[in-house]
């Protein structure tokens, strides 16, 4: 009877304890859900939250369960730290896999480890692709920058050549213009000199016969007078004194006529000689200037052709430079204009891979010390929460 009474009391007490626990659980589920979500999310990891990762506290029965919880928590914390939606999605998929694996009696380790390995593989592939893309960008940007420098140097060189040849061509044209003006002046001077020479020659041609004729007349008169006054047997008394005066006067006139004729002839000869000399010099100068005009005109034309050719070459190089600049702009959009640099992406991806490998090592039992630490911590937290 005593044992029966003790058993009945124990049974009643145990029923009361289970009832109290059930009522406490019901109150928590019905009334404290919102506070639980705010206080015990994946960032906090509380095993009293019945819907945490799809588990209830009754699911935590082994080290494997704790490892699952720790792996999901690690991935979720990593996703929040790196602000990576892909990792956040992975954490959700891991939680779903664990929940349904536990519900259906299957081992969730294989599914969860597969998810983590897939994500690690994806991240590594992304890293390789990003590294390949960076190498491509570095190569293309470097080559494009070098081509840009070369094309700009070519344009500068062509521009310098064009400017120099254009300036030389302009100078030659100016010299040709000056030469042509000088030739025109020479032709005009030759024409004027010829007119003067012709007028002087016409005057000489007119005066010379008259002077010769006058001189001849004076000489004839003198001869007649000399012959007469020097003759003998005149029938009358000749006026010798008057005749001598006339002869003396005619001799002065003869001398003047002879002197004037000689001066006129000498002046004509000198003028003709000066004209001939000046004409020869002008012809030489005209020929020299005409050759200069010819050569300088041809050189200016050649320079003009070279300038046109260089201008065409520069336009071609400019077109190539424009294409290079356009391609560089596209490369910058692909390679530079990013919210984060390649180094930042690389560091973030390495951190994510390291975190996922740590989660995977937890699941594979490679981090025994971590599991023991996590198990002890979670068990102490569970005991404390259950005690409350």
C-alpha positions as a printed Julia matrix, in Angstrom:
388×3 Matrix{Float64}:
  0.0     0.0      0.0
  2.87    2.36     0.85
  4.61    1.7     -2.48
  1.34    2.11    -4.31
  0.74    5.45    -2.63
  4.31    6.61    -3.46
  3.91    5.58    -7.13
  0.58    7.38    -7.34
  2.14   10.54    -5.85
  5.11   10.38    -8.23
  2.84    9.87   -11.2
  0.67   12.79   -10.16
  3.72   15.01    -9.63
  5.19   14.02   -13.0
  1.84   14.67   -14.71
  1.68   18.08   -13.04
  5.29   18.85   -14.21
  4.5    17.8    -17.79
  1.3    19.8    -17.7
  3.16   22.86   -16.43
  5.82   22.47   -19.14
  3.12   22.04   -21.81
  1.24   25.11   -20.62
  4.5    27.13   -20.47
  5.36   25.99   -23.98
  1.86   26.9    -25.21
  2.12   30.38   -23.67
  5.54   30.93   -25.23
  4.35   29.8    -28.65
  1.13   31.83   -28.58
  2.3    35.03   -26.86
  6.06   35.39   -27.07
  6.61   34.59   -30.76
  7.28   38.19   -31.83
  9.67   38.88   -28.98
 11.36   35.58   -29.68
 11.86   36.47   -33.32
 13.39   39.8    -32.35
 15.56   38.4    -29.57
 16.5    34.96   -30.88
 16.99   35.34   -34.61
 19.78   33.6    -36.51
 22.14   36.33   -35.34
 21.45   35.36   -31.71
 20.9    31.58   -32.08
 18.6    30.58   -29.19
 17.42   27.0    -29.02
 14.22   27.95   -27.18
 12.81   29.49   -30.37
 10.67   26.66   -31.66
 10.87   27.72   -35.29
 14.59   28.5    -35.3
 15.97   27.03   -38.57
 12.84   24.89   -38.66
 13.75   23.13   -35.38
 12.3    22.98   -31.91
 14.29   22.45   -28.75
 13.36   18.8    -28.86
 15.4    18.44   -32.06
 18.72   19.15   -30.26
 19.57   15.66   -29.25
 23.12   15.12   -30.45
 26.43   16.7    -31.37
 25.34   16.44   -35.01
 22.32   18.64   -34.29
 24.55   21.16   -32.56
 26.97   21.07   -35.5
 24.1    21.7    -37.88
 22.95   24.66   -35.83
 26.49   26.03   -35.56
 27.1    25.65   -39.34
 23.88   27.47   -40.21
 24.61   30.17   -37.66
 28.13   30.63   -39.03
 26.88   30.95   -42.63
 24.11   33.35   -41.55
 26.55   35.54   -39.58
 28.96   35.53   -42.53
 26.16   36.55   -44.89
 25.2    39.43   -42.61
 28.79   40.54   -42.2
 29.52   40.51   -45.94
 26.0    41.65   -46.92
 25.82   38.73   -49.35
 22.32   37.68   -50.38
 23.66   34.46   -51.91
 25.06   33.36   -48.54
 21.81   34.39   -46.87
 19.94   32.19   -49.33
 22.38   29.36   -48.62
 21.68   29.65   -44.88
 17.95   29.36   -45.57
 18.44   26.33   -47.81
 20.65   24.7    -45.18
 17.98   25.28   -42.53
 15.31   23.8    -44.8
 17.5    20.79   -45.57
 18.16   20.2    -41.86
 14.49   20.61   -40.96
 13.17   18.24   -43.6
 16.02   15.81   -43.03
 15.15   15.59   -39.35
 11.44   15.41   -40.07
 11.79   12.62   -42.59
 14.4    10.76   -40.61
 17.12   11.33   -43.21
 20.65   12.45   -42.46
 20.8    16.16   -43.32
 24.59   16.18   -43.25
 24.93   15.01   -46.83
 22.51   17.61   -48.18
 23.93   20.48   -46.13
 27.53   19.6    -46.92
 26.59   19.39   -50.58
 25.04   22.87   -50.42
 28.16   24.28   -48.78
 30.48   22.55   -51.22
 28.4    23.86   -54.14
 28.61   27.39   -52.77
 32.37   27.06   -52.22
 32.75   25.78   -55.77
 30.61   28.63   -57.07
 32.63   31.2    -55.16
 35.91   29.69   -56.37
 34.64   29.68   -59.96
 33.52   33.27   -59.54
 36.94   34.11   -58.14
 38.68   32.44   -61.09
 36.37   34.18   -63.53
 36.9    37.49   -61.77
 40.67   36.96   -61.78
 40.55   36.06   -65.48
 38.43   39.12   -66.15
 40.85   41.27   -64.16
 43.8    39.87   -66.12
 41.92   40.58   -69.32
 41.1    44.11   -68.12
 44.68   44.76   -67.02
 46.01   43.5    -70.35
 43.49   45.4    -72.47
 43.74   48.59   -70.43
 47.53   48.46   -70.57
 47.62   47.83   -74.32
 44.94   50.45   -74.9
 46.86   53.02   -72.85
 50.03   52.24   -74.82
 48.18   52.5    -78.13
 46.65   55.78   -76.98
 50.07   57.19   -76.14
 51.48   56.0    -79.49
 48.61   57.47   -81.47
 48.77   60.76   -79.6
 52.54   60.89   -80.24
 51.92   60.17   -83.92
 49.32   62.94   -84.07
 51.69   65.36   -82.36
 54.46   64.42   -84.78
 52.19   64.8    -87.81
 50.86   68.09   -86.45
 54.41   69.39   -86.0
 55.27   68.23   -89.51
 52.14   69.84   -90.95
 52.79   73.11   -89.13
 56.46   73.2    -90.21
 55.71   72.39   -93.84
 52.74   74.75   -93.93
 54.9    77.55   -92.54
 57.68   76.8    -95.03
 55.18   76.62   -97.88
 53.66   79.93   -96.84
 57.14   81.49   -96.66
 58.0    80.16  -100.11
 54.78   81.53  -101.53
 55.57   84.88   -99.96
 59.06   84.77  -101.49
 57.58   83.83  -104.87
 55.22   86.76  -104.6
 58.15   89.08  -103.8
 60.14   87.63  -106.7
 57.25   88.09  -109.08
 56.91   91.7   -107.96
 60.67   92.2   -108.44
 60.41   90.66  -111.93
 57.56   92.98  -112.76
 59.67   95.92  -111.58
 62.62   94.72  -113.68
 60.46   94.34  -116.77
 59.04   97.8   -116.19
 62.54   99.28  -115.69
 63.79   97.54  -118.84
 60.84   98.9   -120.75
 61.43  102.43  -119.49
 65.17  102.2   -120.15
 64.5   100.95  -123.66
 62.15  103.84  -124.3
 64.75  106.35  -123.11
 67.48  104.67  -125.17
 65.3   104.7   -128.23
 64.5   108.38  -127.73
 68.21  109.2   -127.25
 69.14  107.16  -130.31
 66.44  108.85  -132.38
 67.69  112.26  -131.25
 71.3   111.3   -132.1
 70.26  109.88  -135.45
 68.55  113.17  -136.22
 71.31  115.52  -134.97
 74.36  113.66  -136.22
 73.67  114.2   -139.96
 72.93  117.83  -139.34
 76.17  118.28  -137.44
 78.13  116.46  -140.13
 76.44  118.48  -142.83
 77.17  121.78  -141.05
 80.76  120.77  -140.4
 81.18  119.81  -144.01
 79.72  123.16  -145.14
 82.05  125.12  -142.87
 85.02  123.08  -144.05
 84.05  123.68  -147.7
 83.66  127.42  -147.1
 87.01  127.58  -145.37
 88.68  125.74  -148.22
 87.12  128.09  -150.75
 88.17  131.18  -148.8
 91.67  129.91  -148.16
 92.1   129.01  -151.79
 90.87  132.38  -152.93
 92.94  134.57  -150.64
 96.04  132.52  -151.17
 95.82  132.75  -154.97
 97.81  135.26  -157.07
 96.77  137.66  -159.87
 93.61  139.12  -158.5
 92.11  141.77  -160.84
 91.02  143.94  -157.95
 92.27  144.75  -154.5
 91.01  142.02  -152.27
 89.92  142.64  -148.68
 92.49  140.39  -147.1
 91.91  141.68  -143.61
 88.19  141.02  -143.68
 88.77  137.7   -145.34
 91.2   136.67  -142.64
 88.61  137.54  -139.99
 85.96  135.48  -141.75
 88.32  132.56  -142.1
 89.22  132.79  -138.41
 85.53  132.87  -137.46
 84.78  129.88  -139.67
 87.71  128.01  -138.15
 86.16  128.57  -134.65
 82.81  127.36  -135.99
 84.53  124.32  -137.52
 86.16  123.55  -134.2
 82.86  123.87  -132.32
 81.05  121.7   -134.84
 83.76  119.06  -134.7
 83.79  119.13  -130.89
 79.98  118.87  -130.66
 79.9   116.05  -133.19
 82.57  114.21  -131.26
 80.73  114.73  -127.95
 77.43  113.63  -129.48
 79.07  110.5   -130.89
 80.83  109.73  -127.59
 77.63  110.28  -125.6
 75.69  108.03  -127.94
 78.32  105.35  -127.71
 78.42  105.6   -123.92
 74.64  105.57  -123.62
 74.42  102.57  -125.92
 77.11  100.78  -123.96
 75.38  101.54  -120.65
 72.09  100.35  -122.08
 73.62   97.15  -123.36
 75.35   96.48  -120.02
 72.19   97.23  -117.99
 70.14   95.07  -120.34
 72.52   92.14  -119.9
 72.49   92.51  -116.13
 68.69   92.73  -116.09
 68.43   89.64  -118.26
 70.68   87.74  -115.86
 68.7    88.98  -112.87
 65.39   88.22  -114.56
 66.57   84.72  -115.47
 67.79   84.12  -111.91
 64.54   85.34  -110.37
 62.46   83.38  -112.85
 64.36   80.22  -111.9
 63.84   81.04  -108.23
 60.14   81.49  -108.89
 60.05   78.18  -110.74
 61.91   76.23  -108.06
 60.2    77.88  -105.1
 56.77   77.42  -106.72
 57.5    73.73  -107.27
 58.82   73.33  -103.72
 55.75   75.08  -102.34
 53.53   72.79  -104.4
 55.43   69.74  -103.15
 55.1    70.98   -99.58
 51.39   71.54  -100.15
 51.05   67.96  -101.33
 53.04   66.75   -98.32
 50.81   68.8    -96.01
 47.69   67.29   -97.58
 49.14   63.81   -97.25
 50.19   64.4    -93.64
 46.76   65.89   -92.89
 45.11   62.79   -94.34
 47.42   60.59   -92.27
 46.61   62.6    -89.16
 42.89   62.23   -89.81
 43.4    58.47   -90.12
 45.38   58.34   -86.89
 42.76   60.54   -85.2
 40.05   58.1    -86.32
 42.08   55.25   -84.82
 42.6    57.27   -81.62
 38.86   57.97   -81.41
 38.2    54.23   -81.73
 40.8    53.53   -79.03
 39.25   56.11   -76.71
 35.79   54.65   -77.31
 37.1    51.15   -76.57
 38.87   52.48   -73.48
 35.57   53.96   -72.3
 33.92   50.55   -72.73
 36.78   48.9    -70.84
 36.46   51.41   -68.02
 32.74   50.62   -67.74
 33.55   46.89   -67.65
 36.66   47.0    -65.51
 36.83   50.18   -63.47
 33.38   51.63   -62.91
 32.46   49.1    -60.19
 30.98   49.68   -56.71
 33.91   47.72   -55.27
 37.41   47.04   -56.51
 38.78   43.67   -57.53
 40.87   43.57   -54.36
 37.78   44.17   -52.23
 35.83   41.49   -54.1
 38.76   39.09   -53.75
 39.07   39.67   -49.99
 35.3    39.33   -49.5
 35.18   36.13   -51.54
 38.15   34.63   -49.66
 36.47   35.47   -46.36
 33.25   33.79   -47.53
 35.11   30.7    -48.74
 37.02   30.49   -45.47
 33.76   30.8    -43.51
 32.05   28.14   -45.6
 35.01   25.79   -45.22
 34.85   26.33   -41.46
 31.14   25.48   -41.54
 31.93   22.43   -43.65
 34.68   21.36   -41.24
 32.18   21.59   -38.4
 29.83   19.26   -40.24
 32.64   16.86   -41.22
 33.84   16.59   -37.62
 37.22   18.23   -38.38
 36.73   20.95   -35.76
 36.23   18.74   -32.73
 37.35   21.38   -30.29
 34.95   23.9    -31.78
 32.1    21.39   -31.62
 32.84   20.63   -27.98
 32.96   24.29   -27.15
 29.74   24.95   -29.04
 28.09   21.91   -27.48
 29.02   22.97   -23.97
 27.95   26.55   -24.56
 24.63   25.59   -26.12
 23.92   22.98   -23.47
 24.63   25.48   -20.7
 22.37   28.02   -22.45
 19.67   25.36   -22.88
 19.85   24.35   -19.25
 19.68   27.95   -18.17
 16.7    28.71   -20.4
 14.88   25.55   -19.34
 15.58   26.42   -15.73
 13.98   29.82   -16.25
